[in-house]
Amino acid sequence: MLYFFLIIPGLIVLYFIYYKVMIFKVTNMPLYYPPLTSMKSVGQQLVKFKNDGSFPFDAKIFRPSGHTGKLPCVVLFHGEVLDSMKPKPLDWKVFHDYGKLLSNMGFASVIFNHRSTKMGKTATPSREDLVDLLSYVNNNEDSLGIDCNRIIIWAYSGSVYSGLNWVIREKPEFIKGFISYYGVLAGKEENESAIRLMEESDGKSIPPLLIAKAEKDRFKSSIKAAEDFYKAGKEKADVSILRHPGPHGFDGFSKTEETIEVIDKTLDFIKDRFS
């Protein structure tokens, strides 16, 4: 019995250490895209896109240094993290690298803090934050230097669950494309399956969609659902799929030529939508 009371605290301590190590690893993990090392530095602007003391609703805008006028914009919609987690994805190395990469292509980009889906249990808070961020951009496009009529959403992991479903339902004209990286396509709520929504849709007015699947993903809601979604949408809408042989988070964890290839094809998708 004494051993039992010693083991439980020990496991808790080990889990806490593991959690801290993983946070440190993920928050400091760079984007694996070697051409970044020779790219120019970019301008950054920190803004608060809505005022609510219960959560830090901040956003960071990346733009080519010295550029004037409004630019098409990629909204980087980070994946599922605890609301209490620090540092926030706003300060993660990988998203700063994405901002630098997109700015060197001549585009603006935004990474913003948003609330959790509670592991796929409720898409509403995350979706509300996305819509509020887009509304803020629309109301401040001149000062931000963003063309609010030309926006692409690049969503990762759990945020795909709330973002893609909104795009399929609402079909906003200003959204010129949606990118899913190792995305959760089927949550735990009724009527919140992107696969079912696509099956029921006629496909008209849905913006072009790019699904990047991680073949070694541990999440069934990502790995199998990606193929099911592609099957449901490929004949009725502009839906493309990329298959990466690596794990969830391959753009940082998998330092391979396949990662570079998938990112290159994603950048081509963006350039085509903004041309």
PEBELWO-V841517 format. One record per residue. RES is the residue in one letter. SS is DSSP state (@ for helix, = for strand, . for the rest). Layout:
BEGIN
RES&SS + RES&SS
END
This chain:
BEGIN
M&. + L&@ + Y&@ + F&@ + F&@ + L&@ + I&@ + I&@ + P&@ + G&@ + L&@ + I&@ + V&@ + L&@ + Y&@ + F&@ + I&@ + Y&@ + Y&@ + K&@ + V&@ + M&@ + I&@ + F&@ + K&@ + V&@ + T&@ + N&. + M&. + P&. + L&. + Y&. + Y&. + P&@ + P&@ + L&@ + T&@ + S&@ + M&. + K&. + S&. + V&= + G&= + Q&= + Q&= + L&= + V&= + K&= + F&. + K&. + N&. + D&. + G&. + S&. + F&. + P&. + F&. + D&= + A&= + K&= + I&= + F&= + R&= + P&= + S&. + G&. + H&. + T&. + G&. + K&. + L&= + P&= + C&= + V&= + V&= + L&= + F&= + H&. + G&. + E&. + V&. + L&. + D&. + S&. + M&. + K&. + P&. + K&. + P&@ + L&@ + D&@ + W&. + K&@ + V&@ + F&@ + H&@ + D&@ + Y&@ + G&@ + K&@ + L&@ + L&@ + S&@ + N&@ + M&. + G&. + F&. + A&= + S&= + V&= + I&= + F&= + N&. + H&. + R&. + S&. + T&. + K&. + M&. + G&. + K&. + T&. + A&. + T&@ + P&@ + S&@ + R&@ + E&@ + D&@ + L&@ + V&@ + D&@ + L&@ + L&@ + S&@ + Y&@ + V&@ + N&@ + N&@ + N&. + E&@ + D&@ + S&@ + L&@ + G&. + I&= + D&= + C&= + N&= + R&= + I&= + I&= + I&= + W&= + A&= + Y&= + S&. + G&. + S&@ + V&@ + Y&@ + S&@ + G&@ + L&@ + N&@ + W&@ + V&@ + I&@ + R&@ + E&@ + K&. + P&. + E&. + F&. + I&= + K&= + G&= + F&= + I&= + S&= + Y&= + Y&. + G&. + V&. + L&. + A&= + G&. + K&. + E&. + E&. + N&. + E&. + S&= + A&@ + I&@ + R&@ + L&@ + M&@ + E&@ + E&@ + S&. + D&. + G&. + K&. + S&. + I&. + P&. + P&. + L&= + L&= + I&= + A&= + K&= + A&= + E&. + K&. + D&. + R&. + F&. + K&@ + S&@ + S&@ + I&@ + K&@ + A&@ + A&@ + E&@ + D&@ + F&@ + Y&@ + K&@ + A&@ + G&@ + K&. + E&. + K&. + A&. + D&. + V&= + S&= + I&= + L&= + R&= + H&= + P&. + G&. + P&. + H&. + G&. + F&@ + D&@ + G&@ + F&@ + S&. + K&. + T&. + E&@ + E&@ + T&@ + I&@ + E&@ + V&@ + I&@ + D&@ + K&@ + T&@ + L&@ + D&@ + F&@ + I&@ + K&@ + D&@ + R&@ + F&@ + S&.
END
